[in-house]
Amino acid sequence: MTTESSEWRCSPPQCVGGCSAPPPTRCLYVIITIPALFAQTVTKHPDKAALIYEATREVWTFRELQQRCHAVAHWARAQGWLEGDVVALYMKSQPQVVALWLGLATVGVEAAVINHNLRQQSLLHCVGVSRARAVVFGTEMREGRNRKRLLIYVEEILNQEVV
């Protein structure tokens, strides 16, 4: 494959609605989203393993992952989150993070994945910089003083003026 500029004849206005460049020209401006690619993969391989979580030996097929993503998408809409909103994900690495991220992306909500090891000022900074409208956190923060502390941080962040 060559990368000569003559091979790339398209311009964005031509490609967004459908490329008009003749073959074998390659279009650099085809817009396809990860949720759209995922949907194509689900159609081709619904029963193949999409995620294998070694810690629990849990296996999700593409169809199962898609079902979880759709549930997240409906839940996100019920929260009032719209395309372009940012929601922070603050949880340990687990399959649910993938379902949350992809489900949010399906409805155009951007996920800001926050390192679950962050605390106090570092956590405040990262969530603040993300301009998240909300924070979704994992079950590991469900009980005890961690939850109380986190909810205080989240409340501080979400009530700050965004500059």
C-alpha positions in Angstrom: 0.0 0.0 0.0 1.4 3.4 -0.9 0.8 6.5 1.0 1.2 9.0 -1.8 -1.0 12.1 -1.5 -2.6 11.4 -4.9 -4.1 8.3 -3.4 -6.0 10.3 -0.8 -8.3 12.5 -2.9 -11.2 13.0 -0.5 -12.0 16.1 1.4 -14.2 16.2 4.5 -17.3 17.7 2.9 -17.4 14.9 0.3 -16.9 12.1 2.8 -19.2 13.0 5.7 -22.4 12.2 3.6 -20.8 9.5 1.5 -17.5 9.5 -0.2 -17.5 10.5 -3.9 -13.9 9.6 -4.6 -13.4 6.9 -7.2 -11.9 3.5 -6.3 -9.1 2.6 -5.4 -9.0 5.9 -3.5 -9.0 5.5 0.3 -11.1 7.9 2.4 -9.5 9.3 5.5 -12.7 11.0 6.7 -15.1 8.1 7.1 -16.8 8.6 10.5 -17.6 5.5 12.4 -18.0 5.2 16.1 -16.8 2.5 18.5 -20.4 1.6 19.4 -21.1 1.2 15.7 -18.1 -1.1 15.2 -19.1 -3.0 18.3 -22.7 -3.5 17.0 -21.2 -4.9 13.7 -19.1 -7.3 15.7 -22.1 -8.5 17.7 -23.9 -9.2 14.5 -21.0 -11.3 13.1 -20.0 -13.1 16.3 -22.8 -12.9 18.9 -21.8 -16.0 20.8 -18.0 -15.5 20.8 -16.2 -14.4 24.0 -15.9 -10.6 24.2 -14.5 -10.4 27.7 -12.8 -12.9 29.9 -12.2 -11.7 33.5 -9.4 -13.9 34.9 -10.0 -12.9 38.5 -13.4 -14.7 38.5 -13.2 -16.7 35.3 -16.2 -14.9 34.2 -16.9 -14.9 30.4 -19.2 -12.5 28.6 -20.1 -13.1 25.0 -20.6 -10.2 22.6 -24.4 -10.6 22.9 -24.2 -10.5 26.7 -22.0 -7.5 26.7 -24.3 -5.7 24.2 -27.3 -6.5 26.6 -25.4 -4.9 29.5 -24.4 -1.9 27.3 -28.1 -1.4 26.3 -29.1 -1.5 30.0 -26.5 1.1 30.8 -27.6 3.3 27.9 -31.2 3.2 29.1 -30.1 3.9 32.7 -28.0 6.9 31.5 -30.9 8.4 29.6 -33.1 7.9 32.8 -30.5 9.9 34.7 -31.0 12.8 32.2 -27.6 12.5 30.7 -27.4 13.7 27.1 -25.0 13.5 24.2 -21.9 15.4 25.0 -22.2 15.1 28.8 -19.2 13.7 30.7 -19.6 11.1 33.5 -16.6 10.0 35.6 -16.1 6.3 36.2 -14.3 5.7 39.5 -13.9 2.0 40.1 -11.5 -0.9 40.0 -10.8 -2.6 36.7 -13.5 -5.1 36.1 -15.8 -6.1 33.2 -18.5 -3.7 34.4 -16.2 -0.8 33.4 -16.3 -1.9 29.8 -20.1 -2.2 29.8 -20.4 1.2 31.5 -18.0 2.9 29.1 -19.5 1.4 26.0 -23.1 1.8 27.1 -22.5 5.5 27.9 -20.8 5.9 24.5 -23.8 4.4 22.8 -25.9 7.4 23.8 -23.1 9.9 23.3 -22.1 10.3 26.9 -18.3 10.6 27.4 -16.8 8.5 30.2 -13.8 9.9 32.1 -12.2 6.8 33.5 -10.6 7.9 36.8 -7.8 5.8 38.5 -9.4 4.0 41.4 -6.2 4.5 43.5 -6.6 8.3 43.6 -7.7 10.0 46.8 -8.3 13.4 48.2 -6.7 16.3 46.1 -5.6 14.1 43.2 -9.1 12.7 42.9 -10.7 16.1 43.2 -8.4 17.4 40.5 -9.0 14.6 38.0 -12.8 14.7 38.4 -12.8 18.5 38.2 -10.6 18.6 35.1 -12.9 16.1 33.4 -15.9 18.4 34.0 -18.0 15.4 34.8 -21.7 16.0 35.4 -21.7 12.9 37.7 -19.5 10.2 39.1 -20.3 6.5 39.0 -18.3 4.6 41.5 -17.8 0.9 42.2 -19.2 -1.3 44.9 -15.9 -1.2 46.7 -16.9 2.3 47.8 -20.3 1.3 48.9 -19.8 1.1 52.6 -17.8 2.6 55.4 -15.9 5.8 55.6 -14.6 5.5 52.0 -18.1 6.1 50.7 -18.7 9.0 53.0 -15.4 10.6 52.1 -16.0 10.0 48.3 -19.5 11.5 48.4 -18.2 14.6 50.1 -15.5 14.9 47.4 -18.0 14.3 44.6 -20.4 16.9 46.1 -17.5 19.5 46.3 -16.5 18.8 42.7 -20.0 18.8 41.2 -20.9 22.1 43.0 -17.8 23.9 41.8 -18.0 26.6 39.2 -16.4 25.4 36.0 -13.9 28.0 34.7 
